[in-house]
Amino acid sequence: MITLKSAREIELMNESGSVLAGVHRGLRDLIKPGLDTWEIETFANQYIADHQATPSEKGFDGYKFGTCISINDEVAHGIPRHGLKLKDGDIVKVDMCVNKAGFESDSCWTYAVGNISPEARELMEVTKASLYKGIDQSQVGNRIGDIGAAIEEYVETEHHMGDVRELIGHGIQPSIHEEPAVPAYGEAGHGLRLRAGMTITIEPMVTLGDWKIKDRFDEKDDWTYYVTADGSLSAQYEHTLAITDDGPKILTSQDPELDAKYLL
């Protein structure tokens, strides 16, 4: 079931999103070569608690952590791992959800660790730009397929990178995963029509190679996550947004100057 949120509910989701965005801003200074991934988890949990909120992923479907941390060819759902240290040249994706006063937000960001290759830098830039291509299509009266088609065209046709199919965005609130499904690929003019009051996530996952992914089982942590099938690098960016009569409004913005036209 899809619920349409009131202006008050969207504002409260925005307050949750502001906490989440604060974590990501803090990670810009924290993430560097030699950092143990467990320190990312510790920082995120403490920041969220200090802002009277909770990490929604912890306990969701049995997940034990507040963050998902995926490095290089790891596409999504990697876990924070004691003793796993970031290296110069890595790219690391940090994905998390925050609940503040019963209102959810969800955002992922990709970070460069030290000095990264030009190819990795371009991957990050294309992936982030593709997110905004999708956001720009998130207009009342448009369809879900318009979002995915804009991302797919930009990623695959213009930049010849892989646009992951198996993992997709979604509705959000009152839980972190709601209808509708929001793929980062698709056909323009197809799918559910967007209405004011819908709240969704858009989260393109882009690879330097083929879009196909596969499972990787970590025996030490008894955990299965996703990696690129061909071993190529992967990046991800994700925002939570509200569909409004005044255009899409980003609820997890980290940069009020960049996102000025998308803010409530």
C-alpha positions as CSV (number, residue, x, y, z in Angstrom):
1,M,0.0,0.0,0.0
2,I,1.2,3.5,-0.9
3,T,0.5,6.2,1.6
4,L,0.4,9.9,0.7
5,K,2.1,12.1,3.4
6,S,0.9,15.4,4.7
7,A,3.1,18.5,4.7
8,R,3.7,18.0,8.4
9,E,4.8,14.4,7.9
10,I,7.2,15.4,5.1
11,E,8.7,18.0,7.4
12,L,9.2,15.4,10.1
13,M,10.9,13.1,7.6
14,N,13.1,16.1,6.6
15,E,14.2,16.4,10.3
16,S,15.1,12.7,10.2
17,G,16.9,13.2,6.9
18,S,18.9,16.1,8.4
19,V,20.3,13.8,11.1
20,L,21.3,11.3,8.4
21,A,22.9,14.0,6.3
22,G,24.9,15.1,9.3
23,V,26.4,11.7,9.6
24,H,27.5,11.8,5.9
25,R,29.0,15.2,6.3
26,G,31.0,13.9,9.3
27,L,32.2,11.0,7.3
28,R,33.9,13.3,4.8
29,D,36.6,14.1,7.4
30,L,36.6,10.7,9.1
31,I,37.2,8.5,6.0
32,K,40.9,8.2,5.1
33,P,43.5,5.4,4.5
34,G,44.0,3.2,7.5
35,L,40.6,3.8,9.0
36,D,39.0,0.6,10.3
37,T,35.5,0.2,8.9
38,W,34.2,-0.4,12.4
39,E,35.0,3.2,13.2
40,I,32.4,4.2,10.6
41,E,29.8,2.2,12.4
42,T,30.8,3.6,15.7
43,F,30.7,7.2,14.5
44,A,27.4,6.8,12.8
45,N,25.7,5.2,15.8
46,Q,27.0,7.8,18.2
47,Y,26.0,10.7,16.0
48,I,22.5,9.4,15.5
49,A,22.1,8.8,19.2
50,D,23.4,12.3,20.0
51,H,20.6,13.7,17.8
52,Q,17.8,11.8,19.6
53,A,17.3,9.3,16.7
54,T,17.9,5.6,16.1
55,P,19.6,3.6,13.3
56,S,16.7,1.9,11.5
57,E,18.7,-0.8,9.9
58,K,19.8,-2.3,13.2
59,G,17.3,-5.1,13.9
60,F,15.6,-4.9,10.5
61,D,15.2,-8.4,9.2
62,G,17.8,-9.5,11.7
63,Y,20.5,-7.1,10.5
64,K,22.9,-6.3,13.4
65,F,24.4,-3.0,12.4
66,G,23.5,0.7,11.9
67,T,25.3,1.0,8.6
68,C,26.1,-1.0,5.5
69,I,29.7,-0.5,4.3
70,S,30.6,-1.7,0.8
71,I,34.1,-1.3,-0.7
72,N,35.3,-1.2,-4.3
73,D,33.6,-4.1,-6.1
74,E,31.1,-4.6,-3.3
75,V,27.8,-3.2,-4.6
76,A,25.6,-3.2,-1.5
77,H,24.8,-4.7,1.9
78,G,28.4,-5.0,3.0
79,I,28.8,-5.0,6.8
80,P,31.2,-3.1,9.1
81,R,34.1,-5.4,9.8
82,H,36.5,-5.2,12.7
83,G,40.0,-5.1,11.4
84,L,39.1,-4.3,7.8
85,K,41.1,-1.1,7.1
86,L,40.5,1.2,4.2
87,K,43.4,1.6,1.7
88,D,44.5,4.5,-0.4
89,G,42.6,4.3,-3.7
90,D,39.6,2.5,-2.3
91,I,36.0,3.8,-2.8
92,V,33.6,3.1,0.0
93,K,29.8,3.2,0.1
94,V,28.1,4.0,3.4
95,D,24.3,3.3,3.4
96,M,22.1,3.9,6.4
97,C,18.6,4.7,7.6
98,V,17.5,6.9,10.5
99,N,14.3,7.0,12.5
100,K,13.6,10.2,14.4
101,A,10.4,10.5,16.3
102,G,8.9,7.7,14.1
103,F,9.9,9.2,10.8
104,E,12.3,7.5,8.4
105,S,15.1,8.6,6.1
106,D,17.5,6.6,3.9
107,S,20.7,7.7,2.1
108,C,23.9,6.2,0.7
109,W,27.0,8.1,-0.3
110,T,30.3,7.0,-1.9
111,Y,33.6,8.3,-0.6
112,A,37.0,8.4,-2.1
113,V,39.8,7.0,0.2
114,G,42.9,9.1,-0.3
115,N,44.0,9.3,-3.9
116,I,41.8,7.4,-6.3
117,S,42.2,6.6,-10.0
118,P,40.6,8.8,-12.7
119,E,38.3,5.9,-13.6
120,A,37.0,5.7,-10.0
121,R,36.5,9.4,-9.9
122,E,34.5,9.4,-13.1
123,L,32.4,6.5,-11.8
124,M,31.6,8.5,-8.7
125,E,30.7,11.6,-10.7
126,V,28.5,9.8,-13.2
127,T,26.7,7.9,-10.4
128,K,26.0,11.0,-8.4
129,A,24.9,12.9,-11.5
130,S,22.6,10.0,-12.5
131,L,20.8,10.3,-9.1
132,Y,20.0,13.9,-9.9
133,K,18.8,12.9,-13.4
134,G,16.3,10.6,-11.6
135,I,15.3,13.3,-9.1
136,D,14.5,15.7,-11.9
137,Q,12.0,13.3,-13.3
138,S,10.3,12.9,-9.9
139,Q,7.5,15.3,-10.8
140,V,3.7,15.0,-10.2
141,G,2.2,13.4,-13.2
142,N,5.3,11.6,-14.4
143,R,5.7,7.8,-14.0
144,I,8.2,5.6,-12.2
145,G,9.6,4.6,-15.5
146,D,10.6,8.1,-16.3
147,I,13.0,8.1,-13.3
148,G,14.7,4.8,-14.3
149,A,14.8,5.7,-18.0
150,A,16.6,9.0,-17.3
151,I,19.2,7.2,-15.2
152,E,19.7,4.3,-17.6
153,E,20.1,6.7,-20.6
154,Y,22.7,8.7,-18.7
155,V,24.7,5.8,-17.3
156,E,24.6,3.2,-20.1
157,T,24.0,5.1,-23.3
158,E,26.0,8.3,-22.6
159,H,28.8,6.9,-20.3
160,H,28.9,3.2,-21.2
161,M,28.9,2.0,-17.6
162,G,26.8,-0.7,-15.9
163,D,23.4,0.2,-14.4
164,V,22.6,-2.4,-11.8
165,R,19.2,-4.0,-12.2
166,E,18.7,-6.4,-9.2
167,L,18.8,-3.7,-6.4
168,I,16.4,-0.8,-6.6
169,G,14.9,2.2,-4.8
170,H,11.6,2.1,-2.9
171,G,8.9,3.9,-1.1
172,I,9.6,4.9,2.5
173,Q,7.6,5.8,5.6
174,P,6.1,4.4,7.8
175,S,8.8,1.7,7.4
176,I,12.1,1.9,5.6
177,H,10.9,-0.3,2.7
178,E,7.5,0.5,1.3
179,E,5.8,0.4,-2.1
180,P,6.4,1.5,-4.8
181,A,9.5,-0.2,-6.3
182,V,11.7,2.5,-7.9
183,P,14.2,0.9,-10.3
184,A,17.2,2.9,-11.6
185,Y,16.4,1.7,-15.1
186,G,13.2,1.5,-17.1
187,E,11.0,2.8,-19.9
188,A,9.8,6.4,-20.0
189,G,6.0,6.7,-19.8
190,H,5.5,3.4,-18.1
191,G,4.8,2.4,-14.5
192,L,2.9,4.0,-11.6
193,R,2.0,7.7,-11.9
194,L,3.6,9.9,-9.3
195,R,1.4,11.9,-7.0
196,A,2.0,14.6,-4.5
197,G,2.7,13.2,-1.0
198,M,4.6,10.1,-2.2
199,T,8.0,9.6,-0.5
200,I,10.6,7.5,-2.2
201,T,14.2,6.7,-2.5
202,I,16.2,6.8,-5.7
203,E,19.5,4.9,-5.4
204,P,21.4,4.2,-8.6
205,M,24.2,1.6,-8.3
206,V,26.7,1.9,-11.2
207,T,29.6,-0.2,-12.2
208,L,32.7,0.3,-14.4
209,G,31.9,-2.9,-16.2
210,D,28.8,-5.1,-16.7
211,W,25.6,-4.3,-14.7
212,K,25.3,-7.9,-13.4
213,I,26.0,-8.7,-9.8
214,K,26.4,-11.9,-7.7
215,D,26.3,-13.0,-4.1
216,R,29.5,-13.2,-2.0
217,F,29.3,-15.2,1.3
218,D,31.6,-14.1,4.1
219,E,32.1,-17.2,6.2
220,K,33.8,-15.4,9.1
221,D,30.7,-13.1,9.6
222,D,28.1,-15.6,8.2
223,W,26.8,-12.9,5.9
224,T,25.9,-12.7,2.2
225,Y,26.2,-9.4,0.3
226,Y,26.5,-8.3,-3.3
227,V,29.5,-7.7,-5.6
228,T,29.9,-7.0,-9.3
229,A,29.9,-10.2,-11.3
230,D,33.0,-9.1,-13.2
231,G,35.0,-7.6,-10.3
232,S,34.7,-4.0,-11.5
233,L,34.3,-1.0,-9.2
234,S,30.8,0.0,-8.1
235,A,29.5,3.3,-6.7
236,Q,26.1,4.2,-5.2
237,Y,24.3,7.5,-4.3
238,E,20.9,7.7,-2.7
239,H,18.5,10.3,-1.5
240,T,15.1,10.2,0.2
241,L,12.7,12.6,-1.5
242,A,9.1,13.8,-1.4
243,I,7.0,14.3,-4.5
244,T,5.2,17.7,-4.2
245,D,3.2,20.0,-6.4
246,D,6.3,22.3,-6.2
247,G,8.6,19.6,-7.6
248,P,10.8,16.9,-5.9
249,K,12.1,17.8,-2.4
250,I,15.3,16.1,-1.2
251,L,14.9,15.2,2.5
252,T,18.5,14.0,3.0
253,S,20.4,16.9,1.5
254,Q,24.0,17.4,2.6
255,D,24.5,20.6,0.6
256,P,21.9,23.4,0.8
257,E,23.8,25.3,-1.9
258,L,23.9,22.5,-4.4
259,D,20.3,21.4,-3.6
260,A,18.8,24.8,-3.2
261,K,16.0,24.2,-5.7
262,Y,15.1,20.8,-4.1
263,L,14.7,22.0,-0.5
264,L,11.5,22.3,1.4
